[in-house]
Amino acid sequence: MPHAPNKPTTHPSPRSPLVFDIRTLGRQPGSARSENRIVPAPADLRVALARVPVGADIKLSVKLEAVMEGVLVTAEVAAPVTGECARCLEPLTTSVDVTFQELYESGDGRSDRDDDEDRRFLDADLLNLEPEFRDAVVLALPLAPLCRSDCEGLCPDCGIRLAEAGPAHGHGEVLDPRWASLRQLNIPDSADGARAAEIQQEG
């Protein structure tokens, strides 16, 4: 089944913080303008263990350059991140910084070809940065965030955070379950190894 071309179902709102009016830029190749904005984070900027909180302030710096094909956008994003440590599952806060560049072509260049899905287009005098913004931020989120680089994780026996348990934490000797029946024979510990070897030979 062929893919539908990348055509928006609705026009972007000029009031959206991720939509830019390019009328003041002009269409003469070489003209440019820069703009800084504080953008509220849209929903669903997340991966399994990390996310940008909805509505959080994201710093966005954008340079718009008129080129023959349309408008070239270079953007820098600084976003706060919350999540859980991949080793100990404790809550954490961090941030990501990402830079991306995208060409937005004139709407006149849109066609019904399948490769239009991978292209960005202007909508009249509006440039909707949100799709590329979302892609760039989500790809920058850490898949395995750590509360600190030397996090030791959780105790495999009791689940306590090893950072809180301290160096003395332990659960004593853990007997191999294959030799657990030897304990019932009241054989001294020093003889366990020899008796285990005999059992192996007899088997």
HELIX and SHEET records of a PDB file:
HELIX    1   1 GLY A  107  GLY A  109  5                                   3    
HELIX    2   2 ASP A  114  ASP A  118  5                                   5    
HELIX    3   3 GLU A  130  ALA A  140  1                                  11    
HELIX    4   4 LEU A  162  ALA A  165  1                                   4    
HELIX    5   5 PRO A  177  TRP A  179  5                                   3    
HELIX    6   6 ALA A  180  ARG A  183  1                                   4    
HELIX    7   7 ASP A  189  GLU A  202  1                                  14    
SHEET    1   A 2 VAL A  19  ASP A  21  0                                        
SHEET    2   A 2 LEU A 126  ASN A 128 -1                                        
SHEET    1   B 4 ALA A  32  PRO A  40  0                                        
SHEET    2   B 4 ASP A  57  ALA A  66 -1                                        
SHEET    3   B 4 GLY A  70  GLU A  84 -1                                        
SHEET    4   B 4 ALA A  50  ARG A  51 -1                                        
SHEET    1   C 5 ALA A  32  PRO A  40  0                                        
SHEET    2   C 5 ASP A  57  ALA A  66 -1                                        
SHEET    3   C 5 GLY A  70  GLU A  84 -1                                        
SHEET    4   C 5 PRO A  91  GLU A 105 -1                                        
SHEET    5   C 5 ARG A 120  PHE A 121  1                                        
END                                                                             
